[in-house]
Amino acid sequence: MTFSELITFCNPVSVIGQGPNEIGMLCQDSRKITPGDTFIAIRGISSDGHKYIKKAVKNGATVIICEEKTTDLENVVQIIVKNTRSLIGPLAQKMAGNPGDELTIIGITGTNGKTTVATLIWQVLTDLGQPASLLGTVEKRFNRTQSADSALTTADPIEIAGDMKKMVQMGSKFLVMEVSSHALAQQRTNGIPFYVAVFTNLSHDHLDYHKTEKHYAKSKKKLFDSLDATGWAITNVDDPYGEWITKDTAAKVIGLSFEKHNTVQADIVKSDASGTQIDIEDLQLKTSLIGKFNAYNAVQAVLALTALGFDGSHIAESFQRCTGAPGRMERVNESPEPVGEPIVVVDYAHTPDALENVSQTLASLKQEGQKLTILFGCGGDRDKSKRPKMAAIAEKYGDRVIVTSDNPRSEDPEAIIKDILAGFKDLSAIHHNSSRKEAIEQAILEAGDNDIVLIAGKGHETYQEINGERSHFDDREEAREALKKRASSKTAGGD
């Protein structure tokens, strides 16, 4: 991009200084600036990029895009604009060559289910031979060939644009993308031309940031308000926000319901530990995913795929080969039908609604004599109001409950556990241990041979964050080690 093209695109209030002929890389982190780069100053929640303009210049920035003039700057041009936050997304896309124009983009938002819906859509597209990429909570997938861990559900606009450019270069035609409420509130997805948007549900979460549920809902609604008349909006109308969230969209709306009959009607025909069978009007869908909440996820993935133009029968055939997202209701036992050990399930459920969904599902699958152990914790430096709520849910569905640490971050793990314990009616049957490793081992070693053990909260995560430091920790690995220890002790004991 030339300097004159940049000026035209930014539509600035004023320009101070003479710019270079060619514009370097766009960057919003002064620490990552290299000589010739363009620094854009973003006002954040806890910091203001304008405070780091001089550091960016010291590191070699030759162009500064900002909202106010900085004095005492030499050999640098300042482009003053009204709002850098609303500009950064479209500008990042423009400087990356507008990769969104080469991709059909599907965005999924909602409190729970985003990762599962996104993963299912990506898995079906890939199974159907389509070159598709994925951006989400768990990972980034560049077609079938490359993957990388994700730091955030939805990255910053510059990183997203760079990833999209790479996807186009690798031949992708589709991009399936999780879209968080934070990203929508912070305008991180501005400039991305979504073709299909999916709303899963909305429940109590992230109120430490959004403050009210209404503001939280309005953030998610922005995705649907951004669609044009050629696009599609897929929504769960059984959710209280499902119809409201699409009421102002210009896109064509498809509503999903298991309860109403004025939209796409779906019915669960069969649901057990082996999977779920769903009738979506005249289409029969079989999936290995279990539970009603996963039925919603599966049907929304199907509706998004049909909106893209794929044949329902081909989608249904591919679905039988799809496993869903790692760490979402994931069985860790090596055998599909464990004998002599409990069934151990790892799930990312870290909100009251998610914990209720997965706990209720597993409780409903219990056979005679089976008991359900629920192990969970709550993250530090996050919404404290959900801690006693999650305790009440675990007590409601669990025959046995173990409270432990999640990611305590900068908080005292024992203080977090104390907040959780306040939500139980009867503490006599509640165990707690701040060591997550020891708690997982206890849950598995003390469970009956045919019991169900739910390890909730971290799912796919492969780390635990304590005092600002992340160390390797994977619930699935810990559970498998505990199962091995259990098997060894039984063998040694002559069982």
N, C-alpha and C positions, 0 to 999 in steps of 0.2 A: 504494500500500500504506500502510495506517495503521501507527502505531507499535505498537499492540496486536497487529496481524496479524504484524508483524515479530518481535515477542517470541515469539509462539506458534510461528512457523515456525522460529526459531533454537533454541528450547528451551535457553536459556542456563543457565550455572552460576550467574551472578549478573548483576544490572543495577545500575549505579551512575549516579545522576542521573535527571532527569526528561526524557523524550523529547518531541519535537514531535508534533503531531497527524498531520502528513503527512511521509512519508519522501522525501528527494530521491534523485537518481540514485546507483546503486551504483558505486563506483570503487575500484580497488586500486592506483592510481598517485597518490601525493600531489601530484605536479606538475600533475595534470589536475583536481584538485578545484575546484569552484566553490561559492559560498555555498549552504548547505542540503544539500549532498551527504552521502552515507553512505560512510565509508571503511572498507574491510575489510583488515586487516593479514595478509598471507600470508608465511609463512616459506619463503624460496626457497633455492636451492643456494648462491648467492653473496651474497645480501642478505636482510635480514629486515624485512618491512614494519612491524614494531613500532617500529623505529628512526625511522620517518617519521610517527608518529602526531601529534606536536606540529606538524610542518610541515603536515600535512593540516588540523589544527584552525586553524592560522594562515591557511590558504587558504580557510577557511569551512566545513569539515565540522562538522555538528551531531550526527552519530551515528558512533560508532566501534565496529566489531565486531572483537574481538581475543581473544587467549588469556590475556592477563595485564593487570592494572591498570596504568595509567600515572598517576603522581602529578602534581599541579599543573596540572590541566586545569580550565578554567572554561567554563560555558555549553555543555557538551557532555555527552552521555550515552554511557557505555561499556557495551557488551553483551559480557560475557565468556562465551566458548563453549569447548568442549573442543578443537575442531579447525576452524580457519577454512578450511583447504584443502579438506576434504571438504564443507564447507558452501557454498562460493562458487558451484559449478556449479548445484546445485538452487535456490539463492537467486536467482542471475542469471536462471534460467529463470522462476521465480515472478514476479520483478519485471518481466519482459518480457511477462507475460501467458500464460506456458506455451505458446509458439508450437509446441513439439514435438507438442502434442496435435492440431494441425491439419496436421501433415506426416507422410508416410510416409518414414522415414529409413533410408538404406542407408549403412553404414559399411564402409570398406575399410582393412585393415591388412596389413602385411607389409614386408619389407625392400625388395623391388623390385616394380614393377608397379602400385603403388597409383594413381598418376596416370593410367596408361593404362586400367586397369579402371574407375576412377571416370568418366573422360572418356567412355569408350565407353557406359557405362550412361546418362549424362546425354545424350549425343548421340542414342542410340536413343529414349529417352523423349521428347526434344524432337521427333525425326523422327516419332514416333507421335502427335504433337499433344498431349502431356501437359505441363502447366505444371510444370517441374522446375527446381530450382536446384542449384548446385554449390559446394562449399567444398573447396579443395585447395591443393596446392603451387604450382601455376602461377598460378591465378586464382580469383576468386569470380565466379560467374555467377548473376544474379538473373533467372530465366527466360531468355528469349532477348534481352531488351532492354538489360540493364545488365551491365557487367563491371568488375572492379577487381583490381589486383594483390594477391597474397597475400604477407604478410611471413613467415608460418610455415605449415608443412603443416597444423597444427591450432592455431588462435588461442587466446587466453585465454577463459575461460568467459563473461565479460561481453561481449566482442566477438562471440562465437559467438551468444549469446542475442539481441543486437541485430540481427545479420545475419538470424537466423531470424525475428525479428519483422517485419523489412522484407520478407522473402520471403513471409510469410503475407499481409501487407498488399498485396503485388503479385499475389497470387492463386496462389502456388505450392502444389502438392499433394504434391510429392516433393522430398526433399533428398538428394543424393548427396554423401558426405563422406569425405575421406581422414582417417584417424585414425593419428597417429604414436605410436610407443612412448613418447616423452617425454610426450605429452599424457595417455596412459593411466597412466603412472607418477605423473604429477603431478595426476591426478584432474580434468583439465580438461574431460573429457566427462561427468562425473557429472551426473545429472539429465536427460540426453538419452535419449529412449526409442527406441533403435534397433530396427528391425523386421527388417532383414536385415544380417548381418555377413559379410564376405568375408575369408578369409585367403589371401594369395597365396603366400608363401614366407618363409623366415627364413635369413639368412646373416650373415656377419661385417660388422657395422656398429655404430656408436654405442657401442662398448665403452669409449670415453673417459668416457661418462656412466653406462652400465649396469654397467661393470666385468666382468661375466661374461655369457656367452651365455645361461645359465640364467635370470638376472635379466631379460635382454632379452626372452626368450621369455615369461616370466611376465607381463611388462608387456602384451604383445600379447594374452595369454590373457584379460585382464580384460574385453576387449570382448565376448568370447563368454560369459563367466561372467555378464555383465550382462543377457543376453537372457532373456526369459520364454518360456513354453510356446507362445505364439502366433507367435513369431518363427522366423526361418530362419538357419541357419549354413551358409555355403558354404565348403568347405575343399579345399585341394590335398593329397590324401593321398599324392601322390608325393614330397612334402617330408617329411623325417624328423620334423618337428613337426606335420604336418598332422592326424593323428588325435588326438594328445595335446591339441592346442589346443582341441578341441571336446568333450573327454571329460566335462567337468562341466557343460556347458551344458544348460539346460532346453529350448532351442529344437530344432526339427526340423533334422537334419543332412543335408546333401547333399555327398557327397565326389566330387571330380573326379579322374580318373586317365587317363593315356595308357599306363600300364604294368600296371595291375591290372584284375581283372574282377569285383570284388565291390562295385562302386560305379558311378557314371555313367561309362561308357566313351567315350573320345574317341580318334579316330585322325586323323592328318594324312595326307590323301590326296595333296596336292600342295603344294610350297613352293618358290618361286623369287623372283626380284627383283620380280616383278609382284604378289606376294601369296601368300596361303595358303588352301587349301581343307581344311575339317575336317568329318569326320562325327561328330556327337554323337548316338550311338545312331541313331535314324531321321531325324535332322535334318541337312541339309547346310548348311554355313556357308561363305561366301566372304568374305574380308576382304583389304584392301590391305596389312595389316600383315604383316611377314615375320619368320620365325624361330620356333623351338619355344617360346621363352619368351613370345612374343606370342600363340602359340596357346593357352597356358594363360590368358593375360589375357583373350583373346576368349571362351573357353569359360566362364570364371568370370563374365564380364559377362552372358553368355546365361543362365546358371543363376540369377543374381540376378534377372534380368528375368522369367524364368519363375516364380520364387518369388513375384514381385509379381503374378502372374496373367496375364501377357501371352502371347499365342499365339506358339508357336515359329516358325511360318512368317512371321508378321508381323515378328518380331524379326530373322530371317535376311534378309528383304527390306530392312529398314532398315540392317542391318549393312553392306551393300554401298555405302551412301552415307556411312559413318562413316570419319573419317580418323585417329582416335586423338588422342593428346596431342601438343602442340607440343614439339619438342626431344627427342622419344623416337623414335629411329630415323628422323629426319626428313631426307628428301632435299632438298638446297638448290639443285640444278641447276634452271634454268628449264624445260628440256625434260625430259619424262618418259623419253626415250631419248636421253641425251646423246651427241653425236658430236664427236670431236676434243677431248674434255676428260675428266678423271676423274669418276667418280661420287662425289659428296661427301655424306657422311652425318653429321649432328650428333646426338649422343645424350647424355643426362644421366648416363650411367654414371659413377659416382664411388666405387663400392665394388668390391672384388675380384670378387664374384659377378656384379655387373651388367656389369663390363668383360669378364669371361669370356663371358657370354651373348652380348653384342653382337659381340664379336670373333670368337667361334666361329661365329656365324651368318653374318657377312660372309665369313669365310674359307671356309665351306662353299659359298658362292654364287659363288666365283671360277670363271671360265671359263679355258680354256687361255691362258696368256700374261699373265693379269691378276695384278697384285700388290696387296697390301693394305698401306697405310700407316696406322699407329695413332699418333695424337697425343693425349697426355694429360698431366695433372699431378695433384697432390694438394693439397687445401685446407690452409691453415695453421691452427694452434690446434685441430686435430682429431686423431683417432686416428692416431698415427704408425706403428703396427704394420702398417697395410695398405699402406704405401708400397712396400716391397720386394716384397710379394705382387703388387701391380698391375704392377710391372716384369716379373716372371716371366711373368705372363699375356700382356702385350703382346709380349714376346720369343717366346713360344710360338706366337702366331697371326699376328704382323705380319711381313711381308717387309721392312718398313722401320719404324723406331720413332723418334718425335721426342718428347722429354720437355720440358715447358714449365711455366709457372705456371698454377694454377687460380685460386683466391682465396687469396692468401698471407696475407691478414689482417695480424696483427702479426708474423708470422714472416719471416725473411729468405728470399726466393725461392730464392736459390742454396743455402741450407741444406736446403730441402725437396727440391730437385732432387738434392742429394748423397745424401739418404736414399733416394730412389727408385733412383738409379744403383747403389746397393749390392745391389739385387736382380737385376741382370743377370749372366748368366754370361759374356757376351762383349760388351765395350763398343765394339769396333771398328766395329760397324754401327749404333751408337746415336748419334743427334744430340740435342743439347739447347740450348735457348735460352730464357732466362727471360722474354723478351718474347713474350707469347702471340700478338700481332698478327703479328710477324715469323715466328714458328713456323708459324702457319696459312698464311701466304703461301708459305713455303718448302715446306711439305707439298704444296700444290697446284701450284706452279710446277714442282716437280721430279718430279711424278708423271707416269706415262705416260698417253696419251690415253684408254685404256680401263681404267685402274687404279681401285681403290676407295680412298678416303681417309676414315677415321673420325676425327672430331674429338670427343673424349669428355670428359665431366666437368661441363660447364656447361649444355648443352642449351638450355632455354627462357630461361635467365637473360639479362638485358639489362644487366648490370653486372659490374664486377670490383672486388673489395674489396682494397685495398692500404693498409697502415698505418692501418686504421680508417676509411678514406674510400672511398666507392663512386663510381666513375665509369662512364659509359656504355660498355658493351662487349657485343656480341652476336656469338657465334660465327658465326651464319648470315649476318649482314651482312658480317663480315670474310671469310668464305668466298666470298661472291658477288663482293666487290670483287677478291679474288685471282683468281677465275675470269675476270672482265672483264680484269684486267691480263694474264693468260695469253693470252686471245684477242687482245688488242691487240698483244702482243709477237709472236705468231705471224703476225698480219696484216702487221706492220711488217717481219718477217723474210721475208715472201714465201711462207710455208707455205700 
